[in-house]
Amino acid sequence: MDKNSLRERFAKLHAELSAAHRGDPEAHRPLDEILPDIKRLAEHPETLGSGGADSSLPARLERVAVQFEAKHPALAGSVRRIVDLLGEVGI
């Protein structure tokens, strides 16, 4: 997958999570912890697979997805798409 495609996909998912962050106070804390990482990946996809990306990010994202599963299924789906994308690039 090319860097522009990665950048676009991370940017779209970051926008979805940011919108949820603004719209739901319950979502703030877990999203506050991961949004900066997702934004960094959207802006600098070249860090993926180069040791520059946070290898704990997929596990942290999965924990957030589990927290959101019952009350915020769409948000949980967005988070899981990021986990899948990270898996596609080897993280």
N, C-alpha and C positions, 0 to 999 in steps of 0.2 A: 504494500500500500504506500502510495507516495505521500510526501510530507504535507502537501496542500490538502489532500483528502483527509489526512489525520487532523490537521489544524481545523478544517471545517467541521468535522464530526465532534471534536472536543469542544469547539466554540458553541455548536448547537446544544450539546448536552449541558455545557456550563450555563447557557442562557436559560434552559429549562429549570435547572436547579436554582439559579438566581431568582427566577420568577416565583418559584415555590418558597424560597427563603423569604421574599418580601410578603408573600400572601399568607403565610402560616407561621405564627410565632412559635408553635411547638417544634417546627423544623429548624429553627435558628441554630441551636447549639451544635447538633451533629453536622449541619451544613457549613457552619463557620469553620469547622475543623478540616473540611475537604475542599471547599470552594477555591481557596488559594492554590492548592495543588492542581486542580483541574484547570484553572485559569493559566497557570504556568505551562501546563502541557499543551493547552490550546495555542498559546503564544510561541512556545518553543518545542515543537514536536521532535526536533532533532535530538533532544535529551533522552528520548525513549530508547531503551536498549543499549545506551552508552554508559551506563553506570550513573548517569545524572538524574535519572528518574527514581523516585522513592519506591523501593521494592515492597514496602509495607502498604502501599496505597491500595492494591486490590483487596487485601484483608480488611483494611479500614472501611473501604467502600461497601464490602459485603456486610459488615456489621451495621452500617447505616441503612442498607437496603432491608435487612431483617427488622430493624426498628420501625421502618416506615411501612412494612408489608400490610399491616391491618388497616391503619388509618389513611395511608397515602399510597395506594397501590401504583398509581401512575408514576409517582416520584420514585418508588422502589424500582420500577421498571427502568427509569432513566439511569438510576445508579447502576443497575445491573448491566445496562448497555455499555457503560463506561468500563466496568469490569471485563466484559467480553472484548471490548476494543483493546484494552491493555493486554489481554491474553493473546489476541491476534498479532500483537507486535512483540510478544515474548516477555511480558512483564507479569 
